[in-house]
Amino acid sequence: MLRALLLILGLCISSTSAAAAPVSRDDPESADPGQAAISTAAGDAVVVTANPRASRAAVAVLKAGGSAVDALVSAQAVLAVVEPQSSGLAGGGFLMHWDARQQQLQVLDGREVAPLSSRPDDLLQPSGEPLPWREATSRPQAIGVPGTVALLWDVHQQHGRLPWATTLQPAIRLARDGFRPSPRLRRSIGIAQRIGVDHSPAFQALYLPGGQPPPANRPFRNPALARTLELLAKDGGPSFYNGELAQQILAGMAALQTDQPDFRGWSPADLAGYAVVQRSPLCHRLRSYRLCTVPPPSSGGLAVLQTLALLNQSNALSGPADPQTWRLLARAQAWADADRLYWVHDPKDGAIPTGPLLDPVYIQSRAIALQTSPAARPTPGLPPGLAAYPYALPEQSREQGTTHLAIVDGEGNLAAYTSSVETVFGSRHLVAGMVLNNQLTDFAFRPSINGQPVANRRRPGRRPVSSMAPMIVFERGQPLLSVGSPGGRSIPHVLSRVLLASLIWREPPARAVGLPHLSRRRNGLVLEQDPPLPWPVALDQLTPGDQPIRSQRLGSGTALLQKINGRWHGAADPRREGTALSAD
Ligand code: GLU
């Protein structure tokens, strides 16, 4: 009774203050009301992206005979113009690509890299305390060497059918001739303003003319970005790392160094040495499905696989109307987070025990613990084959922009790509019209604790641990579903819930993206406020009794593709401006 009262009180209090959820490491962008309807499409070739202009560009490419990868390049370039708060040319991301003819699954890691001048303590204050997260997001030390252009170029070299320059034309036109800024773009500019833009006159000049976001009823242009895209179209991806664009980026970074002398800057080798890494997919079986995702340095996929394995072991996979499923989902998220935040680091420093962390006996012991000790604070486990904990337990940060695209072409080639600049508009620093990421705030700020190193510590040439988790699910060896989402540390929470809905509850794609989310945070469980589809259980039944609950909007941006009766069905998350379109 008391618990129910506290819950109701908690919900009332948070509903008054939750009009806009705070931007945090869990939600690096704003959660806004989104759209009323869930955008869906079906056909042999389907596109789901976070913005209607990007989806239209991708569909036009497919109709012109382009491959899923051509459509991907086109859509990402358009997103860099129309959704710069979430992704862009000076960010990074992870791609899963299925080549239908070769029957081959590839993972490309285009994650940002720490420059050679990096030091482990770059995100500490002189006092030795970590910088506040928000303050760190605007530091030049937070900017990682970008991987997006290299990733797009590499995959286009392998799987592109249309000329590279052709795929970039829609983005060039939009940046040069202008477009009406969407509500979410304008709101995101307002949020960036609140986080802080004083450090970036270029941001203010472009996105805050006269101190206000650009008006909704007039074309917004980014001529510098149009020139950058034109250069990229003419000279190809390598120009970003070795050519004229590289010179511009290095000059921009040198200017930041002048403003902030404790920043040690970038050298030409930082850009020239950037390489996309091809990695082996991380796959795990769940019932009749084989779920494949990206391995470290992302930790998000591992967490999704662990969460679903924990639920499977707990026999907690009944329908959405069963409160126990939701309660155990919340706990499984927390137990999976404990492992991923402890164990995952850049594989450059040695293998991460992903296999042992998914071992059925190990999962079973964790499943028993989460069921029998609901009040226990989840800690990382010691998977089979390891005798001791090698790292310090990382701190959970006190405070706590990304996008996902899913494309299938008429031949059945699939691209699932999560792309990011980290926080809303990244560092808010701009070079050549591009938003520079702040992805290096994904490193642990404290590199060691009590003399013991933290796994995800910052060092030169290393990639920070990510939560991004593009996924492709196979059944009988063939792709059945593809999904991904932005959402920072909530990404595995969102994706495990969507996969539960699609694969186990057998919900159609629109319901799978629209049903509510819950997300386990440092200080308790967050239940989604005003979800697109209503909660299928009474919220007081969700009180697990072992953790405080609050209610807030959650800003997922799921893009889902699922093959049903031989046709692909796409659904876009209504929490953002996503649009599913068919090219048939
Ligand atoms: N920087 C985050 C990561 O790599 C992504 C942020 C987001 O989803 O908005 O996990």
Residues whose N, C-alpha, C, O or C-beta is under 5 A from the ligand:
A	BS01	LIG	P28 G401 T402 S420 E422 D442 V465 S466 S467 M468 P486 G487 G488
